[in-house]
């Protein structure tokens, strides 16, 4: 057996098995033992990688952790996805991604592992499922390749260790694609129903984001499924019905439930899940006009709007001098957005190669029958990648780099599937040229990404570049047998190693670094980020380290040209600012949960059973840390941004009159969240005029049972 024959079995099984046995042995594929061991290595390695140093992530996103805690203590809070046990308001998403971790916490108690291990298992499940889907079409080794690329994509590895909705969303999207391909192959209606159900529950994880995979699903099934066109259209409508039912049962329940006995729908401005779906989490994300947001392409009143405008005037995102056009506070929009400083190292390592190899693979497939499953697979995952890339690139509203985790399975699938199609045609010069160009492009782009962090493993970028250039040359000049055959095999192996070295390094850095807060990013800090050199960091504002904030972004102030941002601590500032009252001090802030002292926790727990809420605070993140630490319900006034009209001033006054709230924690959201207008500002103004304040460990609070 020649070296290239052996490598054939690494990237392509000529006759992938179709029987139910997942590990059959054929003359063209790997043995059962090889299959079992290689798959075990993939899944065990992924599990160990994702569990490694998991507790360093602490509570992850405490906004969601507080809701998981609430759901573990109250079935009502569990069903609605409430931020607090008393169900005053929900998170700004449907609750599906909270259900499994909340059950885990109910069984194992509240700790970092009980919250985050379910996310890890969803990540490993996504890798395994992508392997199964790819193996059915291209064989075992292509499946291993797809699973490995997904597992090592930095942003995916990060989100499979975090309690945001991405882990469940990705798992359900991959499941939907697998069911669709099975339906397109067999023509059986039940698989289309399964695809619709997966998309429907994906909606209950993160609403309209899952709908981005629907257009390629519709096109591929209509084009590639067996049977007449009328039958195919009927199956598509059946899948649509399954989608509506699987998502609509919860939405209908919420809409019909009396508003007086359910929590306020966080993120909406009129207590409606439909407003949340099509407003703040829908069209607002595309055009930037998210009512109640702190930025984006549109503007809001109060201090949040002034922050965005001030930042823009100083040359930062969010205003006239910001990075526009269209992206406002969330960065510049445009076709190159996935390759810029914020997103490049998260997801874009293999996107150029995926495009080059994907086009070449479709050319190799050529005039295959309409129902060819290789073409269906590539069009399905390629369509997923194209639609998400274009949407994320041009959306003008709230956008964070970790959103790109939803693209990772598509990149992995296109790379593995395309390689499996192109490699057997390597005797053609143009195919070898494609292999060489894709390799050179990958390592050149990898060098550029690594060069954005010159102090991060400085020798790696040169090694990637040199090995990749040699590997590409070997792929181009060695079509024959003998030593050329061995050269070709070595070149292909070296190309794979060089292509994955950068993502692997970023992923290792990610799992070795604690990630906490509302906005996080994978890998080392990069030059040219949202706030200039040193953009990316491990958490904090926008996933970036602003000037003056130090290496972690959790201490110090935001130093703008000409001075320090109001409420901040930094050079020239003498107040506590954001250190204690803004982004990550004891009082928490818009993007990070509060970290109460033992003295504060003891105070909240004193006579806690006598109150519905032991405290209230403006904004979900400020409230979250106090609730998690005390174990008792803390009301998040105004939801995540502090801008939701919940509760109203009249409702809050009645709660206080009824003795349901013990303390109000003033916190220090400063220039962000809540603003100087709106419900939360009215409540705070009434409290400060009516009750006497005191300070506990640097945090100001009011005893609502003792008026002035």
N, C-alpha and C positions, 0 to 999 in steps of 0.2 A: 504494500500500500504506500502510495506516495504522500509527500507532505501536504500537497494541496488536496488530496483525497481526504486526509485527516481533517484539514481545515474546513472542507466542505461540510463536515459533520458539526463544525462549530457554528457556522452561520446558516446552514440550510440542510434540511432533511428532504431529499428529493420526493419522497412519498410519505407525507405526514400521516400518521395513523388516524383512522376514522372510527375504530371500534371503541366501546365504552371503557376498555382497560386503559388507564392513564399512563401506563408504563410498558407498552408492548415492545418486543424486540423484533426488529426487521433487519434485513440485510443492509438496508440503506441508512438506518438510524442507529443511535447508540444502544448499547445493551441495557437491559432492565437495571442492572446494578449501577451502571454509569448514570442512568437517568435519575434513579433514586438518590444517589449520593450528590450529584450536582444540584438537584433541586433542593435537597436538604441543606447543602452549603449556602445556597442563595437565601433561603428563608431563615435559617438559624443565624446567619451573619447579619441579615437585616434586623432581626429581632434584637440581637445583642447590641448592634449599632444604635438602634433607637432607644433601647433601655439604658444605655450607658449614660451615667451622670444625669439621669432624668430628674432627680430631686433638685438639681441646681436650678431648674426652672421654677421652683417654688410653687406659687399659686398660678403661674402662667398669666393668663389674662384674668385678673381678679373680677372684672366685670361679669364674665361668664362663670367663674368659680363661685361667686356669691349666688348666682342663680342655680347652679348645680347643688350647692349647699341647701338652698331653699327647697328645691325639688326633692331632696333626700328627706326632708322633714315634713313636707306638706304635699299631698297628692294634688291638691288644687294648684299649688305653685308649680308642680311637676308638669301638669297638663298644659298650663298656659305659658310656661317659661318665665315665671315671675322672678324679678330681681331679689325680692325679699319674701320671707316666709309668710308674712301677712298679706301678700299679693296686692300691693298698692299699684305696681306698674310692672310691665314685662320688659325683657330685653328687646332690642330693636330688630329682632329676627324671629321667625317661627321657632318652636322649641325642639325640633327633632334631634339636633346635635347635642342637646342637653340631657335627653332622656336616658341614654345608656350610661354616661358618667354619673348621673344622679342615682341610678339604681346601684351602681358600683359603690358609691359613697354610702348609700343606705345599708349595704351589706357589710362593707369593710371599714366604715367610719371615714371622717373627713381627714384626708392627708394628701400630700402632693401625688403620691403614687395612685391612690384610688381615683383621683381626678384624671391623671394623664395616661395611665396604662391603657384604658380603653381606646384612647387616640392612637397609641402605638399599635395595638392589635388591629385597628382599622387600616393603618398604614401597611402592616405586614399582609393583611388580607387583600389590599389593593395590589401589592406586588404579586402575590400568588394568583390573583384573578387575571391580571394582565398576562402573566405567564401562560395560564390555561388558554386564554383567548388567542394569543399569538401562536402557541404550539399547535392548535387545531388547524391553523392555516399554513404555517411555515415550518413546523417541526420543533423539536425539543430545544435545540440550541438557540434558535431565534427567540423562543420564549424566555430562555435564561437571559439572553441579551436585553430584551425589553424590560424584564423585571429588574435587572441590575441597573440599567440606566435610570429607571424610575426611583429605585432605592437610593441612588447616589446623587439625584438632583438636589442641590442644596436647599432650595426653598421648600421642596416637598419633604425632605428629611426634617426640616425645622417644624413644619406644620403638623407632621405626624407625631410630634412630641409636645403639642400645644393644644389648648382647649378651645380654640376657635372652631367655627363650623367646617373648616376646609377638609378635615380628615374624613368625616362622614360624606361630605359632598363629593369628594374624589372617588371614594369607594362606590357610591351609588352611580356616578357617571360611568365608571369603568364597567359596572354591572349592566347598565343600560346598553352600552356598546356591545358587550358580549351577547346579550339577549337579541339585539338587533341583527348581529351577524349570524347567529343561529337561525333566526327567522328568515333571513335572506337566503341562507343555504337550504333550509328545509321547507320553507313556505308554510310552516305551521303557525296558526293564529296564536297559540298559547305563548309563543316566544315574543310576539309583538305585544301581547298583553303584559308580559313580564317587563318588557322594555318601558312601556308606559308607566307601570307601577314604580319602577326605579326612578324615572324622571320625576314623577309626582312626589315621592318622598324626598327626592333631592330638592324640590321646591320648598318642602317643609324644613329643610336644613338651611338654605340660603336664598330662597325666593328666586328671582328671575335669572340669577347667574346660571343656573342649571339649564335654562331654556336656550342658552347659546349652543348647546350640542344638538338641539332639535333639528335645525335646518339640514345639516349633513345627514342626520338619521333619515329624514324624510326623503332626501334626494337619493341616497344609496339604496334604500329599500325599494323605491319606485323603479330605479334603474336596474338593480341587480337581482331582485327576488324572482323566483319562478312564477309561472302562471300568467294569466292575462292581466291587462292593465286595470280592468275593473275590479278584479279580485285584490290586486295590490292596493288600490285606493281604499277598498273596503277594510282591509287590514290596518291601513294607516288611521282611518277614522276610529276603528276599534281601539287602537293604541291611544289615540287622543282621549277617548272616553275613559280608558283606564287611568290615564294621567289625571284627568279632571276629578275622578272619584278618589284616587289615592291622595291627592292634595286637597280636594275640595271638602272632604268630610270635616277636617279640622277648621278650615276657614269658615264653613257654614255654621259650625257649632259656635265659634267665637262671635260671628256676626249676629246669630240669633240669641245668644246668651244675654240676659239683661245686663246692661252696662253697670248697673248699681251693685251687682254681686260678682263681678269679675274684675281683674286688674285692668288698669288703663293700658292701652296698646302703645308701648314705648316706641318712639321714633315717629309716630303720627301726630298730626296737629288737631285731629278731630276724633280721637279714640276709635279709629277704624283700621282693621287689618288691610282693607283694600287701599286706604290712603297710604299706609306704610309700603304696600307692595308697589303701587304705581307712582308714588311720590318720592319719599326719602330714599327708598331702596330700588326705585325703578327709573323712570325717566329723568329724575333729578340727578342720578349718577351719570347720565349721558350728556345732559345739557348744562349741568352744574348748578341748577336752581333747586337745591335741596332745602326746603323749608325746615328751619330748626338746626341747620348745620353750622359748623364753625368756619366754613370756608368753601372752597370750590370755585367754579366759574361764576356763581352768583354771589350775592352778599346778604348778610343778615344784619340786623340792628344791634345796638348795644356794644359792649366791649369786644365781643368776638369779631364783629365787623371792623371795628377800629383797629384791632390787632392785625387783621388781614391787610387792611389798607396801609397801616404803618409799616408792616413788613415789606410790602411791595415798594413803598417809597424809598426804603433803605436798600433796595436791590435784592430783596428776598421774595420767594413765591408769595402770591396772594394779593398783589396790588399792581398799580401802574408800572412800577419798576421791577416787577417780578418776572418769572420765567416764561409766562404766557407763550404763545397765544393759547387760549382755551383751557389750559390746565389750572390757571389760578394758583391757589395755595398748594395744589397737589402736583405741580410740576408741568413741564411742557408737553403738549400733545404732539402727535405726528407719527409717521410710519417708522421712525427709528426709536421710538420710546422704549421698546423692549430691550434695546441695546445700550441704553444710556447708563449713567452711573448708578442710579437707583435699582434698575432691573437687570442689568447685564449679568452680573455674577450670580444672580438668583436663579435664572432660568435659561439664559441665551447661549450657553456654551455650545450646544449641539444643534441649534436651530438652523444655521447656515448649511451644515451637512445634511440635515433632514430635508431641506428644500432641494438641494442638489441631487441627493440620492433618490428622493421621492419622485422627482420628474424623470430621472433616468429609469427608475423601476417601471413607471407607467409606459415609457417608450419600449422597454423590453417586453412587457406584457402585450403591448401592441393590439392586434386584432383578435385577442382571445374572446371567447363567447361572452355575451352580455352578463351572464351569471357568474363569471369567473370570481372566485372568492378572494383571490389575492388582490385584484383591483378593488373589489368592494371594501376590503380591509383598509387599503391605503387611502381610498377616497373618504372613508368614514373618519379615520383618525386624522388624515390630512385636512379634512374639512373642519374638524374640531379645532385643530391648531390654527387654521387660517381665520376662522370666525372669532375665536378668542383673541388672537393677536390683533386683529383690526379693531375689535371693540375696545380692548384695553388701551390700545395706542391712541384712540381718538376720543375716549370718554373725557368730558371736561369736569365732571364732578369728583366726589371723593374717590381717590384711588391710592392704594398702598401696594408696595412691591410684593407683599406676601400673597396678594390676589393671584399672582402668576403661578402659584402652586397648582392651580386647576389646569394649567397647560401641560404639566409635567408628563402625565400618561400619554398624551398625544405625541409629544416629542419622542418619548421612548419607543412608542409603537411604530412611528414612521421610520425612525432610524433602524430598528431591528428588522422590520418587514421589508424595507427597501433593500437593505444589505442582503437579505435572503434571496431576493429576486435578482439583484445585479451580479452577485458573486459568481453564480454558475455560468454567466455569459462573459467571463473575463477573457476568453480567447480573442474577443473583439478589441481592437485597439481603442476605439472610442470609449468602451466600458472601462478599460484600464485607465484611460485618461480621466474619466469621471471619478474613479476611485482615488487616483492621485490628487486631483484638484480638491475633492471633498476633504481628504486628509490634510493637505496644505492649508486649506481655508480654516479647518477646525483648529489646527495648532497655531496658526497665525492669530486667529481671534482669541484663542486661549492665552497666548502670550500677551495680547493687548489687555485682556481682563485681569490677568495676574499682575501686569505692570501698573494697574491702577492702585495696587497695594504693594509698593516696592519693598516694604520692610517685612512682608509676609512671605516666609520661605523664599528668600530672594533668588536662590539657585533654581527653583522649580520651573520658572517660566523659560529659562534658557534650555533646561533639559527637555521640556515639552517641545520647544521649537526645533531643537536639533534632531531629536528622535523622530519627530513627525516629518521633518523634511526628508530625512533618509528613508523613512518608511514609505512616503509617497513616491519617491524615486524608485524604490524596489517594486512597488505595485505597478508602476508604469512600464518598466523595462524587462519584466520577467514573466513572459507568457508561456514558456515552453516547459520542458521536463528537465530532469537531472538537477544540476545546481540551481538553474533558474526556478525550478519548482520549489526547492527549499527556500530560495530567496523570496519568492512570492508569499509563501506561508509565513516566513519571519516578518516580512513587511506588513502583512495584514495584522499579525499579533502586535507588532510595535505600534501600528496606527491606533488600535483599540486602546492600548495602554496610554499612549500620549493623549488621546482624546478624552479619556476619563480621569487623568491625573489631576487636572484642575478642579473639576467638580468634587472629586474625592477629598482633596485638600480642604476645600471650602466646607464640605460636609463634616469632616473631622473637627475643624475649627468650631463649627456650629454646635456639635454635640458636646464639646468641651467647654462651652460658654453658656452661662445661665441666661435664659430669655424670660423677661417679665415685662408686662405692660400691654397697652392696647395696640401698639405698633412696633413690630420687631423686624429684623432682617437677618439673613443668613450670612455667614462668612465674616471676614475681617472688614475693618473700615476701608473705604475707598476714597480716592481723590475725586473731586468733581461732583460730589453728592449735592443734595438739596441745599446744604449750607456751605458749599465749597469744600476745600481739602479736609479730609477726615470726615466725610459725610456719613457713612454707615457706622453704626455701633450696635450695641446689644439691646437697645430698648430706648425708651424716652421719646422725645418729641419727634414725630414723623419718622421714627426709625433712624434719626440723624443725630449727630453731635454738633449742636450749634457752637459757634465761637464763644469761648469763655465758660463752657460747661465742664471741662475736664474730660478725661479719657472715657468715662462711662456714661456721661450725659446725665448723671443722676445728682450731681452736686454743682454748685456754682451758678452763675447767672447767664442770661443771653446778652452778650455784649454786641450792641449794634454800633455801626459807625457813628461816632459822635456821642456815645453814651450807652448806658445799660437800660434794657427794656424795663418799663415800670413793673414793680413787684418782683424784680429779680435780684439775685445776689451775685456780684461779680466785681471786677475792678472798679473802684470808685463808688461802690454801693455799700451802705451800712445797715440796710434793713434785712429782715429775715427773708423777704422776697420768696422766690420759688424754692429755696432750699427747704424751708419748713412749711410753706403754704402753697406751693405751686405744683410742681410736676411729680415730685417723689418724696416729699418730706412726710412727717407724721400725719399731716392732714390730707395727704393724697393730692389729686388734681384731676385734670381732664383726661390724661392718658395713663396714669398710674394709680394703683390702689393705695389707700392710706395704710400706714404702718404704725398702729397705736402702741403706746408704751404699756407696760404692765399696770401702771397706775391708772391709765385711762380704761383699760379693760376691766379692772376691778371696779371702777366707778360705774361703768355701764352694767355690769352684772349685779350690782347691788339692787335688790328688790326688783330684778328684771321681770319676774313672772307677773308682776302687777300691771305691766304695760303691754299694749299691742306692739309698739315700737319702742325699743329702749332709747332710740335717738333718731334724728332726721338730719340729713345733710344734702346740700345742693349737688346733684350729679351722682351717677351710679358708681363711679370709681372712688369718689370720696367716701361714699357710704359702704362700699364693698369690704374694705379692710376691717372696719369696725364690726361689721356683721360676722365676717369669717372668724375674727379673733374672739369675739364675745360669745358667739353661738346663738345670738338672739337677733330678732329682726330689726333692721335699720332702714328707714324710709329714704329712698333716693329721690329727692325732689327734682322734678324736671327730667328724669331719665338720664341717658348717657351724657348728653351735651348740657343738661340743666336747662334746656329750652322748651321741653314739652309742658303743656299747660296742665300738669298733674302734680299734686292736687291744686285746686283753685285756692285762693286766699280764704274764701268762706269755708271750704271743706277743711282746710288746715286749722282754722280757728275753732271749728267744731270738734275736731280731733283733740285739740288742746283742752277745750272746755270739758270734754268727756274724760279727760285724764288718760288718753291713749298713748301720748308721746311724752317721754321723760325729758330728753335733752335735745337741743339743736346745736349741732357742731358747725361752727361758722366756717371752718376750713380757710382756704385761701386761694381760690381758683383764679384770683387776680384778673388779668386781662382776658382770660379765656373761659368760656362756658358761662351760661346763665345770663350774662350781660347786665346792663343797668336798667333794662326794661323787662316786662313780662312777669309771669306768675312767680317765678323763683325770686326775682328782685323784690316784688311786693311782699312776699312772705318774709324775706330777710329784713326788709325795712320795718315791718310790723313787729317782728321779734326784737330787733335792737331797740325799738322805742318802748317796748312793753316789759321786757325782762332784763335782769342784771347779768352781765357777763362775768366769767371768771376764766382763768387760764390754768390748764393742766398740761404740764410737760410741753409748753410752747404752743398749745392748741387752745383757741378760744371757743367756749361753749356756753350755752344758756340753759338754765334749769327752767323748763316750761311749766313746772308746778309751783314756781315761786315768782309771781310777777313783782314788778317794782312797787 
